[in-house]
Amino acid sequence: MKLSDFFVKKSDRLSVKPYAYLTPSIGNVRKGILILLVPQIVMLLLTKSFAAVTVVLSAALGSVIAESIVCFAIRRKKFEILSPLIQGLLTGMLLPSTYSPVAALLITMLTMLFCKYVFGGFASSWINAPAVAVTMAYLMNMGAFNVMQLSPGDLGARNAAMALIQGNSFKIFSIDSAITSFLNRTVFGFFNIVIPDGYISLLWDTGSLIPAFRFNLITVVSSLVLFSLNMLDFLIPFIFLAVYGILVRFVGPLITGGPALQGDVILALLTSGLLFSTLYLLQWYGTVPITRWGKSLYGACAGIVAFLIVGMGDSPVGFVFMILCMNIISAVIQVFESHQVRIRLEKNLVPRMQAIKEAENA
């Protein structure tokens, strides 16, 4: 009896999905990302940030319209909504709540159409479409992105966070002090680090006009979910945040004139949208290398470029410019990856194929 006969007899029905994935499929990853973006929008509604929700939904609608136009133009029968919806939501989350919803819709729609025509769709594009859309929105109305909560002078202070906290830019929760004291006694005590009151509230809601900068705790939880389910690679974000954090801690004070070796890493991460953009933009499909050394180099370069562009944090658009720079660097890295694979094939596979061919002809 054949092995295939055994399985057929054991089952009344044959599965239409006979393959088992070692990692989640792209479709499941897209669903996971979309689900994890929903709490961000819900929090905007709960905090009565209706202007921000309007901008986010306008950008999402613009992206979906662009996909509809592409489907109609090429007469594609299947309409795939997840990818354009995610790209539109990401674009809207990175736009200020004061931005015109009509402008957000039109800029997102036209940018997505341009990216699909020039660079290709979803995973085939080597450039990040939401980053391009936000860049175009910034160039069209730079004044709307004037949402900095800290001045360069504040960033150079010994305790830059106090300027933000004392400026009443966001709400301080009553439980903040108790949680901060507990963390200082336990987690941060091992590293001889003491954080002031206010960081916990800052982690929950920064009060920024840019939605992606606000709910960092939700972003952290979302990253844990995506990494634990193996939906995203942990290597690139880890190396990126490590390199960026080291530069902010040790090199940043030399630039801002602050106390030596006392750069505020936590503040830089919480006020510049770095956590959100690292999770959702930094390793978008088709824009990152595929080998371990390529990913490591990509993450390290991203950390350096982010420090040069974003600086000590609180930059409204620095990260999207960094993403575009990394798209170009990634394309160069992938060229070397392809060259390396070609060398390995010529060195190992070709001789074996020739040996097999000679054996068959013998």
Secondary structure, 3 states (H helix, E strand, C coil): CCHHHHHHHHCCCCCCCCCCCCCCCHHHHHHHHHHHHHHHHHHHHHCCCHHHHHHHHHHHHHHHHHHHHHHHHHCCCCCCCHHHHHHHHHHHHCCCCCCCHHHHHHHHHHHHHHHHHHCCCHHHCCCCHHHHHHHHHHHHCHHHHCCCCCCHHHHCCCCHHHHHHHCCCCCCCCCHHHHHHHHHHCCHHHHCCCCCCCHHHHHHCCCCCCHHHCCHHHHHHHHHHHHHCCCCCCHHHHHHHHHHHHHHHHHHHHHHCCCCCCCCHHHHHHHCCHHHHHHHCCCCCCCCCCCHHHHHHHHHHHHHHHHHHHCCCCCCCHHHHHHHHHHHHHHHHHHHHHHHHHHHHHHHHHHHHHHHHHHHHC
